[in-house]
């Protein structure tokens, strides 16, 4: 079943902020040397919010979210990007989203029903179960190493990096929920597909 799931999520990516943890081995009394510090910018330099998805067939679309995300904006993102992102999965794919109120809004769930898209029931407070979190971490680490100089460069870099994630990397991440589900079965937890 997991190979037919289109995993989705939103995340905030900071331009100059601390997107990734960084550890340094250093000698005593060298804590303030430039090579051991992370430069900062007043107010962090800004950030972007993005929505993206992926499956065992590779990455789907990545979309920059302008302004505050609400149910209507979320449905527009789905309308414009979901089916194209699911092409490699065939017609009978299952869509994963978390339990954010805009995702579970009545109008959003009706949209899925009208489009005949199955939605995976998702346990509350469980972002660590979504394999896309691994891709977010890798993307934020890459942003930190690349150091784009403005928000436009940040968006372009993120989209390019996202598109270049290999199918084999995506397929490997899909094995994680399968293992997690096996563990959860022993605790009598279940995943259900909503229609």
C-alpha positions in Angstrom: 0.0 0.0 0.0 2.7 2.5 0.9 4.1 2.6 -2.7 0.7 4.1 -3.7 0.7 6.9 -1.1 1.4 10.5 -2.1 3.0 12.0 1.0 2.5 15.8 1.6 3.4 18.5 4.1 4.2 22.2 4.5 7.4 23.6 6.0 9.1 26.9 6.7 12.5 27.4 5.2 14.6 30.3 6.6 17.0 32.3 4.5 19.7 32.9 7.1 18.2 31.2 10.1 19.1 28.0 11.7 17.4 25.5 9.3 19.7 22.7 10.5 21.6 21.9 13.7 25.3 22.3 13.4 28.0 20.9 15.6 31.7 22.0 15.6 34.7 20.3 17.0 37.1 23.0 18.2 40.0 23.6 20.5 39.7 25.5 23.8 39.5 29.3 23.6 38.4 29.2 19.9 34.7 29.5 20.3 34.4 33.0 18.8 36.6 32.3 15.7 34.7 33.0 12.5 34.9 29.3 11.4 33.1 28.3 14.5 30.3 30.7 14.4 27.1 31.1 12.4 26.5 34.7 11.1 23.2 36.2 11.9 21.0 38.8 10.2 18.6 41.1 12.0 15.2 39.5 12.0 16.6 36.4 10.3 16.5 37.7 6.7 13.1 36.2 6.0 11.7 32.8 5.2 9.4 31.1 2.8 6.6 28.6 3.4 6.4 25.7 0.9 4.0 22.8 0.3 5.4 19.7 -1.4 4.7 16.1 -2.0 6.5 12.9 -3.0 5.9 9.2 -3.5 7.8 6.1 -4.4 7.8 7.3 -8.0 9.7 10.5 -7.0 9.1 14.1 -6.0 5.9 15.9 -6.9 5.4 19.6 -7.1 6.8 22.1 -4.6 4.8 25.3 -4.2 5.7 28.5 -2.4 2.8 29.6 -0.2 2.2 33.4 -0.4 0.6 34.9 2.6 -1.3 33.0 5.2 -2.5 29.5 4.3 -6.2 28.9 4.7 -8.5 26.2 3.4 -9.3 27.9 0.2 -5.6 28.4 -0.6 -4.9 24.8 0.3 -7.6 23.6 -2.1 -6.1 25.8 -4.8 -2.7 24.2 -4.3 -4.2 20.8 -4.5 -6.3 21.6 -7.6 -3.3 23.0 -9.4 -0.7 20.4 -8.3 -2.0 17.2 -6.9 -3.0 15.2 -10.0 0.2 16.1 -11.8 2.2 15.1 -8.8 0.4 11.7 -8.6 1.0 10.8 -12.3 3.5 8.1 -11.5 1.2 6.3 -9.1 -1.7 5.6 -11.4 -5.4 6.3 -10.7 -5.8 4.5 -7.4 -3.3 6.4 -5.3 -3.9 7.4 -1.6 -3.2 11.0 -0.5 -1.5 11.6 2.9 -1.9 14.9 4.8 -1.7 15.7 8.5 -4.6 16.8 10.7 -4.2 20.6 10.3 -7.7 22.2 10.4 -7.4 23.5 6.8 -6.6 20.0 5.6 -9.6 18.5 7.5 -12.0 21.3 6.8 -15.4 20.1 5.5 -14.9 21.9 2.2 -11.5 20.3 1.7 -12.8 16.8 2.5 -15.7 17.4 0.1 -13.1 18.4 -2.6 -11.4 15.0 -2.1 -14.7 13.2 -2.3 -15.7 15.0 -5.5 -12.4 14.2 -7.1 -12.6 10.5 -5.9 -9.3 10.8 -4.1 -8.7 8.5 -1.1 -7.2 10.2 2.0 -5.1 8.3 4.5 -6.4 8.6 8.0 -3.6 10.1 10.0 -2.9 9.8 13.7 -2.9 13.1 15.6 0.4 14.7 16.7 2.6 12.4 14.6 4.7 14.3 12.2 7.6 11.9 12.8 5.6 9.2 10.9 5.7 11.2 7.7 8.8 10.3 5.6 8.7 13.7 4.0 10.3 15.0 7.2 13.5 13.4 6.1 13.5 15.3 2.9 12.7 18.6 4.7 15.8 18.0 6.9 18.0 17.3 3.9 16.6 20.3 2.0 17.2 22.7 5.0 20.7 21.4 5.4 21.4 22.0 1.7 20.0 25.6 2.0 22.4 26.2 4.9 25.4 25.0 3.0 24.4 27.0 -0.2 23.6 30.3 1.6 21.3 31.9 -0.9 21.4 35.7 -0.6 17.7 36.6 -1.0 14.2 35.0 -0.8 14.0 34.6 -4.6 17.3 32.7 -4.7 16.0 30.6 -1.7 12.8 29.6 -3.6 14.7 28.8 -6.8 17.3 26.8 -4.9 14.7 24.8 -2.9 12.6 24.0 -6.0 15.7 22.9 -8.0 17.0 20.8 -5.1 13.5 19.2 -4.7 13.3 18.3 -8.4 16.7 16.7 -8.2 15.9 14.3 -5.4 16.3 10.8 -6.9 13.5 8.3 -7.3 15.7 5.8 -5.5 15.9 8.1 -2.5 12.2 8.6 -2.5 11.5 4.8 -2.8 13.9 4.1 0.1 12.0 6.5 2.3 8.8 4.7 1.6 10.1 1.6 3.3 10.1 3.6 6.6 6.3 3.8 7.1 6.1 0.1 6.3 8.4 -0.7 9.2 6.6 1.8 11.4 3.3 0.3 10.6 4.6 -3.2 11.5 5.6 -1.9 14.9 2.3 -0.1 15.4 0.3 -3.3 14.6 1.8 -4.9 17.7 0.2 -2.0 19.7 -3.1 -2.5 17.8 -2.8 0.8 16.0 -4.3 0.9 12.6 -4.1 3.1 9.5 -7.4 3.4 7.5 -8.0 4.9 4.1 -10.9 7.4 4.0 -13.0 7.6 0.8 
